[in-house]
Amino acid sequence: MDYDRAQSILQSKDTIRVKWRGEDVWIDSVDPYSQVAAVHLQQDPGVSKNVPIAELEEYGSAAPQ
């Protein structure tokens, strides 16, 4: 994923499915300079991580074709 798409997902009112290394995550913030996203795991909302935006994957029916 690139920064613009991650920012678009973050600002969207729709639920857009995103995975990081096979884990479902929510994007909390994105940094255009470091190209890092703060995410938390959907199954364990208390677990937050800073991950490279490039490692995020949009999936499911809402993903662009």
C-alpha positions as a printed Julia matrix, in Angstrom:
65×3 Matrix{Float64}:
   0.0     0.0    0.0
   1.18    3.55  -0.51
   0.83    6.58   1.78
  -2.03    8.17  -0.19
  -4.17    5.02  -0.01
  -3.44    4.52   3.69
  -4.42    8.16   4.37
  -7.6     7.71   2.32
  -8.54    4.59   4.31
  -7.83    6.39   7.58
 -10.14    9.27   6.61
 -12.9     7.08   5.16
 -16.18    6.65   6.97
 -16.45    3.2    5.36
 -14.98    0.06   6.88
 -12.07   -0.93   4.68
 -10.3    -4.18   5.45
  -6.55   -3.99   5.96
  -4.03   -6.68   6.89
  -0.44   -6.52   8.08
   1.48   -9.8    7.88
  -1.77  -11.75   7.84
  -3.3    -9.93  10.84
  -6.42   -7.78  10.52
  -5.55   -4.25  11.64
  -7.04   -0.78  11.98
  -4.96    2.16  10.85
  -4.65    4.79  13.61
  -2.29    7.23  11.88
   0.17    7.51   9.02
   3.4     9.49   8.73
   4.29   10.7    5.23
   7.93   11.32   6.13
   8.82    8.0    7.72
   6.25    6.05   5.65
   5.14    4.32   8.85
   1.59    3.62  10.02
   0.47    3.22  13.6
  -1.98    0.3   13.66
  -3.75   -1.83  16.23
  -4.83   -5.43  15.88
  -8.55   -5.97  15.41
  -8.54   -9.13  17.53
  -6.53   -7.48  20.3
  -7.14   -3.7   20.25
  -4.67   -3.21  23.09
  -1.8    -4.23  20.82
  -0.43   -1.28  18.82
   2.43   -1.4   16.35
   4.29    0.97  14.06
   4.66   -0.74  10.69
   5.87    0.22   7.21
   2.94    1.46   5.12
   4.25   -0.65   2.22
   3.53   -3.81   4.27
  -0.18   -3.0    4.65
  -2.57   -4.82   2.33
  -6.14   -3.88   1.52
  -8.34   -6.91   0.93
 -11.9    -8.07   0.51
 -14.73   -6.68  -1.55
 -13.82   -3.06  -0.76
 -10.31   -3.42  -2.23
  -9.78   -1.58  -5.54
  -9.48   -3.8   -8.6
